[in-house]
Amino acid sequence: MPVTKDTQCPVVITPEALSQIRQIIYQKGIATGTYGLRIGTKGGGCAGASFLLGFDTPKSTDQTYQVEEIPVFIEKKHLMYVLGLELDYQSGEESGFVFQNKG
């Protein structure tokens, strides 16, 4: 089954996050022709879902988006959970990627 492509990513990726993603791709030598950014969820229950972020290859169950030059993969079953999220990068003492619900 082919990977479905769409134009509008349901997760907004801020310029700061894009800059950090590009830096990681460059530093780690990640081939964006093969790998892309995977956004998803895990868990649930009382504490709610946790969000996942990493580099991966596309799966047949993915919806694929292009955010500037970066391919973004989201499993179709996770779309309703990530819709309206914003991925940001916060610098400083506790720097890192942060998901915020903007939906």
N, C-alpha and C positions, 0 to 999 in steps of 0.2 A: 504494500500500500504506500503511495507516495506521501511525502510530507506536504501538508497544506501550507501555503504561504498567504500572508495577509499583509496589508500595508500599515495599519494603525495598531501599534503595540498597546495592549491594555495597561501596561506598566509605564509610567512616565519616568524616564531616566534623566536626572539633572545633569547639567554640564560638568559639575564637579565629579559626579559618579562616572560619567563618560571619560573624563580625563584620567581618572584612576584605573578604569578598565583598560584603556589604551596603554597606560604605563605597564600594567601587569602583562598584557599581551606581548609588549615589546620585551620586557625583562625576562619573561619565561619562554620567549620564542614560540608562542602559540600560533599555529597556522589557522587563520580565520576562514580559509577555504574548506577546512575539515572540521574545525571546532567553532563553537559559538557559546554565548552566555546562556546558561540554563537558569531559569527562574521557576520556582515551584513551592510546594508546601509539603509539610510532613506533620504527622501527629494529628492532634485534635483533642477531643475530650474536654475536661474542665478548664484547662489552661488555654484552650484554643489552639489554632494551628501555628506552627513555626514556619518561617519562610526560608527557602533554600536559595543559594546563589553559588554558581560555580561554572566551570568550563566543561563542555561535553560535546559529543557528536549527536546529530539529530536522530530521533526515533520515529517510527512510523505513526506513533500516536501523538506526535507533536504538532502544534501550530507554530509556524516559523514566521518571524518578523525581522525586518531590517531596521535598525536604529543607527542612522548614518552608515558607517561601514561595518558595523558589528551585527552579526546574525544573533538573534535572540530566540531561544527555544522554550516553549511552555507546553507541557502536556495538556491536551484538551480537557481532561478531567479536572485540571487545576485552574482553568480560566476563570470560573466564577469566584474563586477565592483570591485571585490576584488582581481582578478588575478594579481599577481606581487606586492602586498602590503607586507610591512614588519611591523610587530608589535614589537615595542621596548618599553622598560621602561627606562625613564630618571629620575635619582635621583637628589636631590638638592632642591633648594628653590621652584621651580615649578615642583615637581616630579609628574609623572603620565605616563600612557600609551600613546604612540604616534604611529600613522600610518604614514608610509612614502611610497611613490610610487617608487618602485624599478624596475617596469616592463617596 
